[in-house]
Amino acid sequence: MSSCMQFSALILAGGQSSRMGQDKALLSLNGQSLLEHMQQLALATGACEVLVSRNQPGFIADQTQQQGPLAGILAALVHCRSSQLLVLPIDTPLLSTLSLQRLLQHAAGQAACFANSPLPCVLPVNPTLSAMISKQLQNGQRSVKALLAKLNSVYLPAPTTELLNTNTPQDWQLCLNLLNNGEHYAKA
């Protein structure tokens, strides 16, 4: 069965949460932290390991500070045990296992993401990827979107509401309302 491919997952939870006004990873969602929710989502999707990029003790810390998601991905690559890495932002709690599995299946050993959204994405784990990210960061280019373009990513149609990015208290409230009303399960 193709959904049994082995992959690692990385949750990017190293941001400053300045627009939210509090640590997004610690927001409460159905009695658990958003970080715990995203870890469970990664495992339910089929990840053989879940890595967490978070600049705090006990997690994978960026080797270069203030460089955004690419620095978190680069730091995590040395810990990754699979040839594919599913990269999940901490602030997209409406993602479904079905959409993530579809993304993984379409990746088939190459990079993939949803149209108009560089995260979540699937990256092929190899020495070339680490070198590409390092070079991009050295050149001051912090864009995940630019990396995906260089990797000739597969772009899938985006799920309807699953990519809601919860950066502000208003976004978070909208997310909770969608969850409570079951609206985030609209057809992808």
N, C-alpha and C positions, 0 to 999 in steps of 0.2 A: 504494500500500500504506500503510495507516494507521500502521505502525510506523516510517515514514520521517519523521515529524514532527520539526521542528527544535526542539531544546531545549538549554539549558545545564545543567551539573551543578555543584553546590557541595558540597564536602566540608568538613564542620565538624570541624576538628582543633585548635581553640583552647583546649580545656579544660585544666585543671591536672593531670589524671590522678592526683589525690591517693589515691583508693582503690586504683588499680593499683600505685602506688609507683614508677612509671616512666612515661615518655612513651608513651602508647598508640600514637601514630602511628609510632613506631620499633620496635614489636614485630615480630618476624620471623615471617612466614607463608610457607611454601614458598619460602624463599630470598629473599624480598623484604620490604620494610617494609610495615606495614599501610597506610600512606599510599599507597605505590605500588600495592598491591593494590586499594584503593578507587578510585584514579585509573583503573586498567585496567578495573575493573568499570563505571565511568561511561562510558568510551569504548566498551566492548563493548555497553553498553545502547544506544548510538547518540548520545551527547552530541556536539554540535558544538564545545563548549569545556568544559574542566574548570577550575573556580576552586577555590582552597583558602583557607579562612578559618583562619588560624593566626597567632598573635601573635608571629611571628618574622620576621627579615629575609627578603625574597624572596617573602612571601606577603601576602594581604590581612589587614590588622590591623583589629581592632575600633576604631571611633571613640569608643565609650564603653566603658570597662573594667568588668569584673566584671558584665556584664549578660546572660551566657549566650548560647545559640544565636541569639536574635533579633538581638543586636548583630552577630554574624557574618553573618547573612543581610542585614541592613541595609547593612553595609559592602560586601558583595559585589554588591548590586543595581546600583550605579553602574558596575560592570565587566561586567555581564551583557549579552550581545548578542542574546539570544533573548526571545521573549514568554512562555516557560515555563521555570521553574527547578526542577530535580530536586535536592532537598536531602538529602544523605546524611550520617549521623553516621559518624565515623571508627570507631566501636566496634561495628559490625554487619557483620562480615566474611562471614557466611553468606548474605547477600542474593544472590539470583540475578538474572541479566539478565531472565529470563522474568517474574519477579514485578515487577521495576521497569518493564518495558515494559507490563505489564498496568496498573500504576498510572498510567503516562503516558497510555495509551489511554483510561482511564476519566476522567481529568482533563478532557480535551477543552476546554482553555482556562480551566478553573477550578481551585480548590484541591482536592487529593485526598490521602488518607493511608490507612493500614491501620487497621482498628478497634483500639482500645485502644493505639495507638502513634502519637504525632504525628510521629515521624521513622522512616523517610524520609517525605518529602512532596513534592508538586508544588505550586508556587505560580505564579499568573499574574503576570508581571512588568509593572508599570505604575506610574505616579506615585502612584496611590491606595494601592498596597501599601506603598511607602516611607513615605507619610504615616501610614498605620495603625500600622506598626511603630514609627515615631518617637513617635507619641502614646502608644502602649502602654508604651514604655520610659519616657517622661516621667512616666507615671502609676505607675511602679514595678511594672508588670505584665510579667514576663519569660517568660510561658508561650506556647510554640508552640501548645499545645492550644487556648488561648483565641483566638489569632489564627485558627487553622483554623475554629473555631466561628463567628467573626465573618465569615469568608469563605464560610460555608455550604458547607463541604467535602463532597466525595463520600467516603464511608467504605467501603472494600473489606474483605472477609474477610481476616484476617491469615494469612500463610503459617505453616506449623506451627512450624518451628524457626529460620527465617531471621531472625527479629527478636531472636534472642538478643543481648543487650547485654553486651559484655565490659568491665565496670567494675572487676573485681577479678581477682587472680591465679587464683582458683578458677573464675571465669567464663571466663577465657582458657583454662584447662586443659580445661574442658568443651567449649569451642569446638574446640580442637585434637583432642580425642577424637572429636567428631562429624565433623569433617573426615576424620580418619583412617579412621573406620568407614563413611563415606559416608551417615550417617544424616540429614544436613541436607537431603538431597534428597527427603525424605518429601513426599507429595502436599500441595500448598498448598491 
